[in-house]
Amino acid sequence: MSGLELREIALAYGGTKVLESFSLTAEAGELTALLGPSGSGKSTALRTAAGLLAPDRGQVLIGGRDVTDTPPERRGAVMVFQSPHLFPRMTLAENVGFGLRMRRRPAEEIARKVDLMLERTGLAGLGARHPAELSGGQAQRAALARALVLAPEVLLLDEPLSSLDAGLRAEMRALIRALQRETGTTMLVVTHDQAEAAALASRVALTLGGRIAQAGPPEEIYARPATREVARFFGIETFLTGTATGQTAETPLGPLTLAAPAEGPVTLAIRPESIRPGPGENGVTARLLEAEYLGTATRLTLDAAGQRLVALWPPAEAAGLAPGARVELHLPPAALWVLPG
């Protein structure tokens, strides 16, 4: 199996740096998500991996081979774009088999592989249809089938689900996961959606400002961000500065118990769903500033000793609270994360 590695990639458009010292590894046989906000360089990194853009500096390796100067069609990577880009005058089967025909494979082999891939992607029986006769979800499945039928070493997917509605996105996520497990293909998926990255990938790399800010299992980055910027991207809005001595941190909220010892100046972060209602260890009294009903949760903005806290509680636990209300809550020690540095 082949993995993908981008080493110290630098790339600029004109005088604007897009990638700077960008290093990323997608392990062989795994699905990795490249996550980041718009303009962070993630699609540029994907196109560099595919050979569609040439870096100003750095290396692209596939299966340990340096393919930085290798043409796209010869480097073993295939890319699926946001739009399926199907040929309108070809049937679905002809679209899926297009790459195999370009490789001059025998007609019997093409027919066999196309039929198998149509079945794998849930498109069996639709081979005679033209792109105009396909739904959005079917067209995206066809783009996946056209890429996977080539048995690429690395499959690169650029926001493949962004044009689909919520129901189809969930369906396509399940399909991509199933195809990755079945084929063992190394996949790198670009997305701006945190939930999508966590649902799809065994490893997530977050890019901010043209660099990888943190990489690891999604649950690790989600709960243990490396910096305040990473924490903010993953939805943490409550930060407390203080001074730690052992397992106690003196903060504007008073002394807080930590799960692990620390020393000196610290910044504490806590996820909104980890701030719990009612009394408990690290108890705090706060004043409610705003309550926003979100359907599955209520978002509470609170003030405690001049510190802004943001909590997410089940609607039943926030029922009856109005701005100005006095709220008892607590910050469990296990949920308080001391930001590195």
N, C-alpha and C positions, 0 to 999 in steps of 0.2 A: 504494500500500500504506500501511497505517496502523500506527504504533507506539503504544506505551503509555508514559506517563510519570506517575509519582507524585512530586509536588514537596513536600518539607518537610511530610509528613503527620504530624499528631499526633492520637492517639486514646486515650482513657482509658475504662475501665469503672469507674464509680464513682470512687473515688480512686486507682485503680491505672492507671498509665501503661502502655499496651501498645505503642504506636508513638510515637516522639519524633524529630522531624527526619528522618523516613524518606523517602529519595529513591531512586527506582529508574527505570531506563529499559529497556524491552524494545524493541529495535530492530525496525523494520518488516520483515516477512518472515522473521524469525528465531525460533528457539526458545530462550527464556531459562529457566533454572531458578532458582527462589528456594529456597535451601537454608538449613536451620537446625535447631537442636534443638527439642524440644517446648517450647512456651511462649515462643518467641522473637519471635512476632508475625507469622509468615509467612502463616498462614491469614487473620488479620485484615487484612493488607495486600491479599490477594487479594479478600476480600469487599468491601473498600473500593473496589478497582478495578472490581468488578462493580456497585457501587451498592447493595449489600445493607447496608452500614454507611456512615454519614455521618461524615466526619472532623471533629474539633474545629477543626482548622486545616489549611491546605494545599490543593493542587489535584490533580485527576485530569484528565489530558489523553489523548485518543485521536485520533490523526491530527492532532495540533496543536490540536484543539478542546477547550476547557474543558468537561468534562462533569460537574464536581463536583456540580452540582445537578440533573443530568439523570436522570430515572427509569431504572431498570435496563433496561427493555424498549426504550428509545430511544437508548442510548448506544453500541450497536454491539459490545458485549462479551457473550459467552455463557460460562457457567460449567458445568463438569463436576465433580461432587462425588465424594467417596470411594465412596459408595454410588450405584449407577446410577439409583435412584429411577424405575424404569419403572412405568408405569400397569399394574396387574396384569390388568385386564379388557380391555385393548387388545392387539391382536396386535403383533408386532414391527414390521411395516410401519406400523401406525397410530401406534405410539409414535414412530417416526422421523419421520413426517410431521406430528406434532402441531403443532409450531411453525409450519409452513407453513399448516396449516389455520387457526390463530389469526390469521395474516396474510391470510387469505381469498384464497389463491392458487387458481387454477383446478385442478380435479381432475386434468386431464391433466398439468399441470406438476408437481403433487405426486407423482403416480405415477411420472413419469419421473425426477424427482430422487431419490426414495426408492429406486427400483431401482438407480440409479447408485451411491448411497451405500452400499447394502447390498453391492453388488459390491466397492466400494473397501475396505470394512472386513471382507471375507471372510465376509459373512453371506448371500450370494446363495442363494436357495432356502429360506430360513428365515422369510420374511416372514409366513407364516400362523401361526407359533408364538406362544404366549403366554409372558410372562416366566418363569413357573414351569417351562417346558419348556427353558429356556436354561441353559447352564453359567455359572459365574461369569465366565469370560473372554468368553463370547458376550454376556452382559449388559453388561459394560464396553464392549465394541465397539459395542453398540447405543447406549449413552449418548454415545459419541464420534460416531456416525453422526447421532444426533438433533441434536447441537450443530453439526456441520459442514455439515449439509444447509441450514442457515440462512445459510451463507456469511458468518460474522461477521468483523468487522474484527479482533477480538482474541478468541482462545480462552483461557480461564482454566481450568486443571486443578488441583484440590486433592487431592493425594496419590492420583492415580487408580489406582495399582497396589498400594496398601498391603494390600488384602484378597486379593491373588492369591498363589499359590505361586510358587516361584522360576522354574519352567519357563514359567509363563504370563506372569510379569513380563517375562522376556526377550523373549517373543513380542510382548507389547504395546508394549514399548519400540521394537522394530523397526517395528511398525505406526504408532506415533505419529510416529516420524522420517520414515517413508515418506509419510504423509499430509501432514506439514508441508511436505516438499519438493514434493509434487505440487500442493498447493493454494496454497502461498505464504502461508498464514495466519500472522499474528503470534501466537505462543503463549507463555504464561507458565505454567510447571509448578511447583507447590509440592511439595517433598519433604524428608524428613529424611535420605535415603540418599545418601551421597557418591558411591558408585559409580553409582547411578541418575542423579544429576545430571550426572556426567561423561559417561555413555554417551548421554544424551539431548540435551544442550544445547551450543550453540556458545559460550554465555556463561553464567556462573554468578554469582549474587549471594548472598553469605552474610550472613544477618541474625543478629545477636547482641544481646540486650537491647533489641529494638525499633528498632535502627538497622542500616543496611547497613555491615558491617565491612570488606568488600572485594568488588569485582566485577571480572570479567574472564574470559578464556578459562580453562576448568577446569585445563588443564595449567600455566598461569601461577600460579594461586592454590595449586595443589597443591605446586608446587616452590618458589614464592617468596611465602610468606605475608607479610602486611603487619605483623602483630603476633603476640605470643606466644599470644594467645587464638585467633587464626585458625589458627596452626600446630598448637595442641593439638587443635582441632576436626578438622583434617585428618590426625591420627594421628602427629604429631611429639611424641616424649616426651623427646628428648635435647636439652638446652640447656646451653651452656657460656658462662660469663661470662669476660671477659678484657680485655686492653688491646691494641689494634692499633697497629702502626707499619708503614705500607706494607702489604706482603703477608704480614706475620707477626703473629700474635696470641699473646700470652703468656697461657696458661690454666693451670688446675690440672693439666692433662695434660702440660704443657710447651709449648714453642713449636709452633704449628700454622701451616702455610702456607695462605694464602687464595688464591682464584682472582682476586680483584680487590683493590686497595689500600683500606685503611680507616684511620681515625685515631681514637685515644681509646678510651674504654670501649665495649665491644661485647658483644652477646649472639649467640652462634652457635647455629644450629639445623641439625639433620641428620636426614633421614628414616631410619626404621629399616632399610629395604632398601638404603640407601646406605652403611651401615656394613659394610665388607667383611671377610671372614676372611683371615688370613694377613698376612705383612709387606707393606709398601708405604709410600708417602709418607704422612706423619702417622701413623706406626705407634704403637700403644699396646698395652701388656700389661694385661689385665683378669682379674678373677676372676669366674667364673660363679656367679650367685646362684640362677637358676631357668631351666629350659628347658621351654617349653610347646609341644607338638606341635599344629599347627593344620590338618594335612592337607596343604595345598599349601606350607606354610612352617612353620618352627620359630621361635617367639618367644623370644629370649634376653634376660634381664635380667642386666646385668653391673655390676661395680664396678671403676672405675679411678681410683686416687688419691682415693677418697672421692666420685667423681662417678658418678651413675647413668646408664648407657647402655642403650638398648633397641635391639636389632637383630632383623631378620627375615632368616633365611637359608633356602635350600632345605634340606629335611630331610637330604639326603645330606651337605651341608657341616657340619651340626650333629650328625651321627651319632656316638654314643659319648661325647658330652660330658655330664658329670654335675656337679651343684652342687659348687662348690669347685675345679673344674678351672681351670687357668691357660690363658687364651685369648689368642692373638695376633690382632690385627685392625688395620685402618687406616681413616682417615677421608679419603677423596679430596678434595682441595682444591675441585674443581668442585662437590662435593655439600654443602660447608659454606656455609650462607646466613647472611649478616650481617643480622639483623633491623633494619629501619629504626627509627631513634630509639633 
